[in-house]
Amino acid sequence: MAGDPARDAAWFEGLVHAHGTAVHRYVVRRVARSDVEDLTADVLTVAWRRREDVPEGAELPWLYRTAGFVVANHRRKSRPVPVADVPEETDADDPALRAVRDETVRTVLAGLSARDREVLLLHAWEGLTGEALAAALGIGRGGADAALSRARSRLRAAFDATA
């Protein structure tokens, strides 16, 4: 592989510096504490190996999509981690962690499909919208907007059903 000279070690260091914390937080919210460091490293290793495939200007959505695959592969190899056991080692005032601690939120999220949960969490926890959300989901912008709208409707209905 000849490789793009612009995608060298300095490029990778910049990628890790700019997005490493976001990838780590993504993984922290989805796996057991003991697996976070290894899986985060796996995501970044994939980014290095596939650096030619990382789209310029959409690096973070690509990393989130890759992290989703890494986490899914990990889950297939191990037992699922209940939402109640999600580690709380990030920012103590992280709104996502406050939501994870809320029993109603955990119950409602657990009742949604895996796809709806992923769409909602990428939007709410990771802050992805529009093209970035579409890239992370591997679908077009219109599909991402529709998926988010449907997931929000199902979330609203699930919350209403708990009242």
N, C-alpha and C positions, 0 to 999 in steps of 0.2 A: 504494500500500500504506500503510494507516494505521499499522501497526506497533504493537507492544506497548511502551509507555513504559518498562517494566521491562527490556526488551531493548535498551538504549541503549549508547552508547560505554563507559560505566562497567561495564555487564554484560560487554561483550566484553573489556575490559581485565582484568576479574576472571577470565574464562574462560581467557584467554591466560596470565595469571599462575599460575592453578591447574593448567593442563593442558598448557601449551606445551612444557615439557621432556619430558613423557611422549610427546607426539605426535612431537617431534623424535627421541627415542630409537627410537620405532616405525619411523620413516622411515629412520633411520641403519642399522638392522639389515636393511633390505630393498633399498636402492638404492645406486648409486655415490656416493661422496663429493661429486662435483661437482653432483649433483642434489638433495641433501638440503635445502638452504636453500630452494630454489624450491618443492619439493614440500611442505615443511612450511608455507610461506606459502600455497600453494594450498589446503591443508586448512583453514587458519584463514580464508582468504577465503570458502570455501564455508560455514563456520560463521557468518560475518558475514552473508552473503547469505541464508542459510536459517535465521537465528536463531530464527524462529518455530517451526521444526521440531525444534530441539534440545530433547530432553526434560529437564525439570527433575529433577535428582537422578540423571540417567543421562548426563551430558554427556560423560564420558570414553569410555564404550562407543560413543556416537554418533560421537565424533571418531575412534576407532579404526576403526569401520566406514567412515566417510568416507575416512580415510587409506588403507584397503584399496582402495577404489574409485580413489582418486587414483593410488596406486602401480600398480594393474592397468592403468589407462589409460596411464600413462607407459610401462609395459613393452610394451604393444601398439604404442607408437610407436617404441620403441628395442629394441636387442638385450638379451637377458637378462644379468643380472650374476651370475657364478658366486658361490656362497656363500663361496668362499675370498677373494673380493675385497670382502667386506662391510667397510666402514670400521671402524676401531677407535679412534675419537676420543672416545668417551664414557668413563665411569669405568673406570679401568684394572683395577679389581677386579670389574667387572660379570660375574656368573656366566654371563650369556648370551654374552658375548664369549669367555669361557674355553671354553664349549661350541662356539662357532663355530670356534675354533682347533683343536679336537680332530678329527682326521681321521675317526675312527670315527663320531662324531656327524654330521659333514658327510655322510658316505657314507649313513648310515642315513636321515637326514632327506631327502636327495635321492631316496631310493628310495620314499618315501611319496608319496601323492597330494597335490596342492596343497591340497585341503580339509583333509586330516589334518594337514599341516604348519601351516596357518593356525590350526586349533583348538588344537593343542599349543602353538604359539608365543604365541598370545593368552593361554593359561592360564599357561604357564611363564615367558615373558619379560615379559608385560605384567601378569601377576598377576590376570587376570580369572577369576571363578568365578560360578556361579549365574546370576542375572538379568543381571549385567553381561556375561557371556560370551554369553548368549542375545541380548542387544541388539546386541552387536558383530557377531554372526553373522547377525542378522536372522531369528532363529527363536525358537520358544518355549523355555521353561526345560527342559522334558522332552527336547526335541530336542537342546538344547545339552549336557545331561548325557549323553544317549545318544551324541552325536557325540564327546564327550571320552572316554567309556569305550571306544568302538570304536577311536578313534585311539590311545589308550594301549595297547590290545591289539595293534594292528598294529605299533606302535613296539616293544613288548616282543618280538613275534615276529621283527621285523627285526633287533633286537639279538641275539636268540638265534641267528639264522641266520648272523651274522657270527662267532660263537664257534667 
